[in-house]
Amino acid sequence: MNQLETYTKNGQKITQMLRMLKAKGKTVIVATHDPELMKLADRTACLEDGRLSSQNE
């Protein structure tokens, strides 16, 4: 298994875990650069140069 396959497999596990926690009504705080992962969030806050640049609820 190469690094990309490992990364993809781990990413899928993380996504499944986050979906499970969301379904149970749990609060999870995630820091990511992955826009696809951000789509799972009910609320997001984006930082640029250490400052809040946008947020949604």
DSSP file (Angstrom, degrees, kcal/mol; ACC not computed):
  #  RESIDUE AA STRUCTURE BP1 BP2  ACC     N-H-->O    O-->H-N    N-H-->O    O-->H-N    TCO  KAPPA ALPHA  PHI   PSI    X-CA   Y-CA   Z-CA
    1    1 A M              0   0    0      0, 0.0     2,-0.1     0, 0.0     0, 0.0   0.000 360.0 360.0 360.0 127.4    0.0    0.0    0.0
    2    2 A N     >  -     0   0    0      1,-0.1     4,-2.2     4,-0.0     5,-0.2  -0.312 360.0 -96.7 -87.8 176.6    1.5    3.4   -1.0
    3    3 A Q  H  > S+     0   0    0      1,-0.2     4,-2.8     2,-0.2     5,-0.2   0.873 122.4  52.4 -62.9 -39.2    1.1    6.7    0.9
    4    4 A L  H  > S+     0   0    0      2,-0.2     4,-2.7     1,-0.2    -1,-0.2   0.915 110.2  48.2 -64.8 -42.4   -1.8    7.9   -1.2
    5    5 A E  H  > S+     0   0    0      2,-0.2     4,-2.5     1,-0.2    -1,-0.2   0.903 113.2  48.3 -63.7 -40.7   -3.7    4.7   -0.7
    6    6 A T  H  X S+     0   0    0     -4,-2.2     4,-2.6     2,-0.2     5,-0.2   0.925 112.4  48.6 -64.0 -45.1   -3.0    4.9    3.1
    7    7 A Y  H  X S+     0   0    0     -4,-2.8     4,-2.6     2,-0.2    -2,-0.2   0.921 113.3  47.2 -60.6 -45.8   -4.1    8.6    3.1
    8    8 A T  H  X S+     0   0    0     -4,-2.7     4,-2.2     2,-0.2    -2,-0.2   0.916 112.9  48.4 -63.9 -44.1   -7.3    7.8    1.2
    9    9 A K  H  X S+     0   0    0     -4,-2.5     4,-1.9     2,-0.2    -2,-0.2   0.919 114.1  46.0 -63.6 -44.3   -8.2    4.9    3.4
   10   10 A N  H  X S+     0   0    0     -4,-2.6     4,-2.4     1,-0.2    -2,-0.2   0.897 110.8  53.7 -65.3 -40.0   -7.6    6.9    6.6
   11   11 A G  H  X S+     0   0    0     -4,-2.6     4,-2.5    -5,-0.2    -2,-0.2   0.886 107.6  50.8 -61.1 -39.7   -9.6    9.8    5.2
   12   12 A Q  H  X S+     0   0    0     -4,-2.2     4,-2.3     2,-0.2    -1,-0.2   0.895 110.1  49.8 -65.2 -40.0  -12.5    7.5    4.6
   13   13 A K  H  X S+     0   0    0     -4,-1.9     4,-2.3     2,-0.2    -2,-0.2   0.912 111.6  48.4 -64.5 -42.3  -12.3    6.2    8.1
   14   14 A I  H  X S+     0   0    0     -4,-2.4     4,-2.6     2,-0.2    -2,-0.2   0.922 111.1  50.3 -64.3 -44.2  -12.3    9.7    9.5
   15   15 A T  H  X S+     0   0    0     -4,-2.5     4,-2.3     1,-0.2    -2,-0.2   0.915 111.1  48.8 -60.9 -43.9  -15.2   10.8    7.3
   16   16 A Q  H  X S+     0   0    0     -4,-2.3     4,-2.2     1,-0.2    -1,-0.2   0.913 111.6  49.6 -61.5 -43.4  -17.2    7.7    8.5
   17   17 A M  H  X S+     0   0    0     -4,-2.3     4,-2.4     1,-0.2    -2,-0.2   0.913 110.7  49.3 -63.5 -43.3  -16.4    8.5   12.1
   18   18 A L  H  X S+     0   0    0     -4,-2.6     4,-2.4     1,-0.2    -1,-0.2   0.895 110.7  50.3 -64.2 -40.0  -17.4   12.1   11.8
   19   19 A R  H  X S+     0   0    0     -4,-2.3     4,-2.3     2,-0.2    -1,-0.2   0.905 110.5  50.0 -63.6 -41.0  -20.7   11.2   10.1
   20   20 A M  H  X S+     0   0    0     -4,-2.2     4,-1.3     2,-0.2    -2,-0.2   0.928 112.0  47.0 -63.1 -45.8  -21.5    8.7   12.9
   21   21 A L  H  <>S+     0   0    0     -4,-2.4     5,-2.6     1,-0.2    -2,-0.2   0.894 111.7  51.4 -63.7 -40.2  -20.7   11.3   15.6
   22   22 A K  H ><5S+     0   0    0     -4,-2.4     3,-1.7     1,-0.2    -1,-0.2   0.913 106.8  53.4 -62.5 -43.2  -22.9   13.9   13.8
   23   23 A A  H 3<5S+     0   0    0     -4,-2.3    -1,-0.2     1,-0.3    -2,-0.2   0.800 107.3  52.5 -62.3 -28.8  -25.8   11.4   13.6
   24   24 A K  T 3<5S-     0   0    0     -4,-1.3    -1,-0.3    -3,-0.2    -2,-0.2   0.414 119.5-112.2 -87.0   1.4  -25.5   11.0   17.4
   25   25 A G  T < 5 +     0   0    0     -3,-1.7    -3,-0.2     1,-0.2     2,-0.2   0.712  63.6 154.5  78.3  20.4  -25.7   14.7   17.9
   26   26 A K      < -     0   0    0     -5,-2.6     2,-0.5    -6,-0.1    -1,-0.2  -0.511  43.1-125.4 -83.3 150.0  -22.1   15.1   19.1
   27   27 A T        +     0   0    0     -2,-0.2     2,-0.4     2,-0.0    -1,-0.0  -0.834  31.4 178.0 -94.4 129.7  -20.1   18.3   18.8
   28   28 A V        -     0   0    0     -2,-0.5     2,-0.5     2,-0.0   -10,-0.0  -0.999  18.1-153.1-133.6 133.8  -16.8   17.9   17.0
   29   29 A I        -     0   0    0     -2,-0.4     2,-0.4     2,-0.0    -2,-0.0  -0.939  20.1-178.5-108.1 125.5  -14.2   20.6   16.3
   30   30 A V        -     0   0    0     -2,-0.5     2,-0.6     2,-0.0    -2,-0.0  -0.976  20.1-155.5-127.6 134.8  -12.0   19.9   13.3
   31   31 A A        +     0   0    0     -2,-0.4     2,-0.3     2,-0.0    -2,-0.0  -0.955  36.7 149.8-105.9 122.2   -9.2   21.9   11.8
   32   32 A T        -     0   0    0     -2,-0.6    -2,-0.0     1,-0.1     0, 0.0  -0.980  51.3-153.5-150.5 158.7   -8.8   21.1    8.1
   33   33 A H  S    S+     0   0    0     -2,-0.3    -1,-0.1     4,-0.0    -2,-0.0   0.278  71.5 107.2-107.8   3.5   -7.7   22.4    4.7
   34   34 A D     >  -     0   0    0      1,-0.2     4,-1.8     2,-0.0     3,-0.3  -0.752  53.3-164.5 -91.9 108.3  -10.0   19.9    3.0
   35   35 A P  H  > S+     0   0    0      0, 0.0     4,-1.0     0, 0.0    -1,-0.2   0.817  90.0  57.3 -61.7 -30.4  -13.1   21.5    1.4
   36   36 A E  H  4 S+     0   0    0      1,-0.2     3,-0.4     2,-0.2     4,-0.3   0.897 106.7  48.0 -66.9 -39.4  -14.8   18.1    1.1
   37   37 A L  H >4 S+     0   0    0     -3,-0.3     3,-1.4     1,-0.2     4,-0.3   0.858 105.4  59.6 -67.7 -35.1  -14.5   17.5    4.8
   38   38 A M  H >< S+     0   0    0     -4,-1.8     3,-1.6     1,-0.3    -1,-0.2   0.783  91.0  70.1 -64.0 -26.5  -15.8   20.9    5.5
   39   39 A K  T 3< S+     0   0    0     -4,-1.0    -1,-0.3    -3,-0.4    -2,-0.2   0.717  89.6  62.8 -65.0 -19.7  -19.0   20.0    3.7
   40   40 A L  T <  S+     0   0    0     -3,-1.4    -1,-0.3    -4,-0.3    -2,-0.2   0.664  86.4  98.9 -76.1 -16.1  -19.9   17.7    6.6
   41   41 A A    <   -     0   0    0     -3,-1.6     3,-0.1    -4,-0.3    -3,-0.0  -0.435  60.3-156.5 -80.4 144.1  -20.0   20.6    9.1
   42   42 A D  S    S+     0   0    0      1,-0.3     2,-0.4    -2,-0.1    -1,-0.1   0.797  90.2  22.9 -78.5 -33.3  -23.2   22.3   10.3
   43   43 A R  S    S-     0   0    0     14,-0.0     2,-0.3     2,-0.0    -1,-0.3  -0.986  72.0-173.3-134.3 142.9  -21.2   25.4   11.1
   44   44 A T  E     -A   56   0A   0     12,-1.3    12,-2.3    -2,-0.4     2,-0.4  -0.970  10.5-167.7-134.7 153.4  -17.8   26.5    9.7
   45   45 A A  E     -A   55   0A   0     -2,-0.3     2,-0.4    10,-0.2    10,-0.3  -0.987  14.3-155.0-136.6 128.9  -15.4   29.3   10.5
   46   46 A C  E     -A   54   0A   0      8,-3.2     7,-3.4    -2,-0.4     8,-1.3  -0.879   3.2-157.1-110.7 136.9  -12.5   30.2    8.2
   47   47 A L  E     -A   52   0A   0     -2,-0.4     2,-0.4     5,-0.3     5,-0.2  -0.894   8.8-176.6-110.9 140.6   -9.3   31.8    9.2
   48   48 A E  E >  S-A   51   0A   0      3,-2.8     3,-1.7    -2,-0.4    -2,-0.0  -0.988  77.6 -10.0-134.4 126.9   -6.9   33.7    6.9
   49   49 A D  T 3  S-     0   0    0     -2,-0.4     3,-0.1     1,-0.3    -1,-0.1   0.853 130.8 -55.0  53.5  37.6   -3.6   35.1    8.2
   50   50 A G  T 3  S+     0   0    0      1,-0.2     2,-0.4     0, 0.0    -1,-0.3   0.563 118.1 105.4  78.2   8.5   -4.7   34.3   11.7
   51   51 A R  E <  S-A   48   0A   0     -3,-1.7    -3,-2.8     0, 0.0     2,-0.4  -0.928  80.7-101.9-124.0 147.7   -8.0   36.2   11.5
   52   52 A L  E     +A   47   0A   0     -2,-0.4    -5,-0.3    -5,-0.2     3,-0.1  -0.511  41.0 171.7 -65.1 119.8  -11.6   35.1   11.1
   53   53 A S  E     -     0   0A   0     -7,-3.4     2,-0.3    -2,-0.4    -6,-0.2   0.715  60.6  -9.1-105.0 -27.2  -12.5   35.7    7.4
   54   54 A S  E     -A   46   0A   0     -8,-1.3    -8,-3.2     2,-0.0    -1,-0.4  -0.982  54.8-177.8-163.8 158.3  -15.9   34.0    7.2
   55   55 A Q  E     -A   45   0A   0     -2,-0.3     2,-0.3   -10,-0.3   -10,-0.2  -0.982   4.9-165.9-155.4 154.8  -18.3   31.9    9.2
   56   56 A N  E      A   44   0A   0    -12,-2.3   -12,-1.3    -2,-0.3    -2,-0.0  -0.973 360.0 360.0-139.7 157.8  -21.7   30.3    8.6
   57   57 A E              0   0    0     -2,-0.3    -1,-0.1   -14,-0.2   -14,-0.0   0.313 360.0 360.0-130.8 360.0  -24.3   28.7   10.8
